[in-house]
Each structure stands twice: as structure tokens, then as C-alpha cells.
Amino acid sequence: MRATEVVHYMLTTLFAAAAAHALRQGVLTRTRAGRSRVDHLLHAVMALVMAVMPWGWGGALPELPLSVFFAAAALWFPLTAVKCGQERQLSAAARRLPYAVGMAAMTWMSYRSTGHAHQTMAEGVPTAHQTMPLRHFTGESKAADVVTGVLALYLLTCSLRSLTRDMPTLRTTPETADNSTSLKSVYNRFWDGATAMGTAVMLLMPH
């Protein structure tokens, strides 16, 4: 088995487990508010799509509808950060920003897949005027690499923050541990960090 296939299997396992977790949180937990339920269902759809994207048959997914869906999902998270007072609203929007960036990364990957297919078709037909299209695609490729790098760097930063945030506090005794480091909070942050890291890896993989 090649190293690339091992990475694909790892990503599929990660996102399949993340989808199961999000579905459990969104559907089986009946005490969730409406917004939280939608949040988890969006994460479940994202994880399911990510689970199949590494494989060749993942290319059969409808790219344009998925791009529109994830673009709307990226807007959902900051726009639904409704709190009392502007300062609290900005704080809530900042907390939901990593989720919005994750959805934006999904939109970007779907867009790049469509653009790559168009580019391959254009380059596969020899014409007398290929110099200008090739320069055009080269410029687009460099700009696309910058966008991909920025998204991946942000998601990696969010991932490391989520995965390491509770490490010093977890070494305290249970009597003095803060409520924010409860098992449930640590569990949720683990899935946030793992999903963000998997998304960053997917961004950096060749498409």
C-alpha cells in the first residue's frame, strides 16, 4: 500500500468518525437549541463529503451544488452569532469563525476541482494561441496557491489551539479543575481540532 493511500484511509476514517459525532450531537441530543442543531448537521454533511473526497469516486460528487451549499454554510456561522450587545456579538462571531473558514475551505476545494478540470481540458487541445491561456492559468495557479496556503495555515493554527488548549489544566486535580475543562468541553475541542487539521491536510493535498 502506498503512503498516499494510507493518508487517504486515515482521512476517511477521521471524517467518518467526525460525521458520526456531529450526527449524534445534532440529532440524538434533544436538548440542543435550533442553531446548535443546524451547526452540527452542517458539520456532519461537511465530514461526510470530506470522507469520500480523497478517493477517485469522490469526483462524482456534484461540485457546483456543493460549492453553493458550503458557501451558504460559511455565511451561516458568523451571521447567526446573535448576542445581546455588539461586543458580545463580535465575540460570538469570532468563536464561530473557525467553522466558517472550514466551510469556506470546502467551497474553495470544490471550486478548484472544477477549475482544474476546465484547465486540463483547455491544455489538452493544441491550438495556435496557447501562450496566453497558459500564462493566464499560471497566474491563476499562483493566486490559488496563496489562498490555499492562507486557509491551511489558519486551520492548522485553530487545530493546534483546540488540541493543546487544555493540556496544562488537565494536569490539575479534579477538585481544582475549571468547569471549562470538563470532559465534554475537552471532547468537543478534540473534534474541532481534529477536523480542522484534517481539512488543512485535504487543502494541501494535490487535486
N, C-alpha and C positions, 0 to 999 in steps of 0.2 A: 504494500500500500504506500502510495506516495505521500510526502509531507503535506501537500496541498489538500489531499483527500482527508487526511487526519484533521486538519484545521476545519474543513467543511463539516465533518462529523461532529466536532466539538461545538461549532457554532449552531448547528441544527439542534443538538441536544440542549444547549443553553437556552435557545429561544423557544423550543418546545416546552421546556420546564417553566420559562418565564410566562408563556401563554397560559399554561395551566394555572399558575399562581394568580395571574391577572383575572382569569375567568372565575376562579374561586372567590377572589376578593370582590369582584363586581356582581356576581350572580348569587352565590351561595350565602354571602353575608347580607342579611336582610336589613340590618340596621344602618346601612350606608345611605348617605344623602344622595339626591339625584345627581348632582355634579360629580361626586366621587364615583358613582356607579358608571357614568359615562367615561370618566377618566380611565377606569380600569378596563372597560370594554375596548376603548381605543388602543390601550397598551396591548390587549390581547390580540387584536387584529394586526397590529404592527409586528408583534412577536411571531405570529403565525406566518406572515409574509416573509419575515426575515429568516424563518426556519427553512423555507424552500428556495430562497434566492441563491444560495451558494451553488446549487446544482443546475445542470443543463436544462432540465424540465422546468426550472423556475422561470425561464424565459417565456413560457407560455402564459404567464400572468398578464392581464390587461394593463399595460403601462400607463396609458392616459387616464383611465378612471382611477387607478391607484394614485397617480400624481395629484389629481384633483382632491381625492379623499384625504391624503396626508397633508396637503396644503391647507385644507379646511381644519384638519386636526391641529396643525401647528398654530393656527389662529385661535382655536378654541381655548387653549390653556392660558394665554395671557389675557384674553378678552373676558374670561369667566372668573378672573381674580377679583371678585367684588367683595369689598370690605367697607366698614364704616370709617370714613376719613380717607383723604387722599394718601397720607403717609402709609397707612396700613394697607391700602390698595396696592401701592407701589411695592411694598414689601412682599405681599402675596404674589404679585406678578413676577417678582424676582425669584421666588421659590419655585414657581411653575415654569420658569424659563428653560431649565434643562430638558423638561419634557417637550416643550415647544421646539427646541433645537433638534431633539431626537426625531420628531416628526418631520421637521424641515430637512434633515439628513435623508429620510426616506424619500421625500419628494425629489431631492437632488439626485439620488441614486436612480430613481425611475426616469428622471429627465435625461440623465447621462446615458442610460441604457438605450433610450430612444434616439438620442443624438449620435451615439456610437454606431447604431445600425444604419442611420442615414449616411454617416461619413463613410462607412465601409462600402455601401452601395455606390456612392459617388466616386470613390477612389478605384473601384473595381471596373469602371467603364473608361477606357482610354479615350481621351479627346485631345484636340489640338490646343485646348485652353485650360490645361490642368494647373498651370503655375499659380494663378490667382486663387482657385479653390484650395490648393494645398497650403498656401500661405494663410488663407483665411482660417482653415482648420487648425493650423499650427498655433495661431494666435488664440483661438478659442480654447485649445487644449491647455495652453499655459494659464489662461484665466481660470479655467475649470480646475486645474491642479491647485491654484491658490485657494479657491472656495473650498475644495475638498480638504485641504490642509487645515484651514481655519476651523471648519466644522469638526474634524477629527481631533484637533488639539483641544477645543473646548470640551468635547465629550470625554476625552481622556482625563482632563482636569476634574470634571464633575465626577467621573468614575472613581478616581483616586481619593477625592474628598469624601465621597459616600462610603467607600470601603475602609478608609482609615480613620474616619471621624471619631469613632467610639473606642478605638484601641486603648488609649491611655485610661479612659474612665472605666473600661471593662475590668481593669486590674484592681479596682477598688472593691471593698467588701460589699455584700448585698445591702447591708444596713445603711451605707452612706451613698450608694449609687443613686444618681439623679433619675427622676422619672423619665426624662427624655431618652435615657439609655436602657429602657425596658427591652425585654426580649422582642416584643412586637416591633418597636422602632428600629432595633438593630436588624431584624429580619427584613423589614421594608427597605432600609437603606442598602442592605446587601443586594437586593434585587434591582434597585435603582442603579447601583454602581456596576453590577454585572451586565445589565442590559446596555448601559451607556458604553462600557468597554467593548462589548460585542458589536455594537453599532459602529464604533470607531474603527474596529478591525475590518468590518464589512466595507466601510468607506475607502479604506486604504488598499483593499484587495483589487486586483485588476478586473475590469468588467469587459 
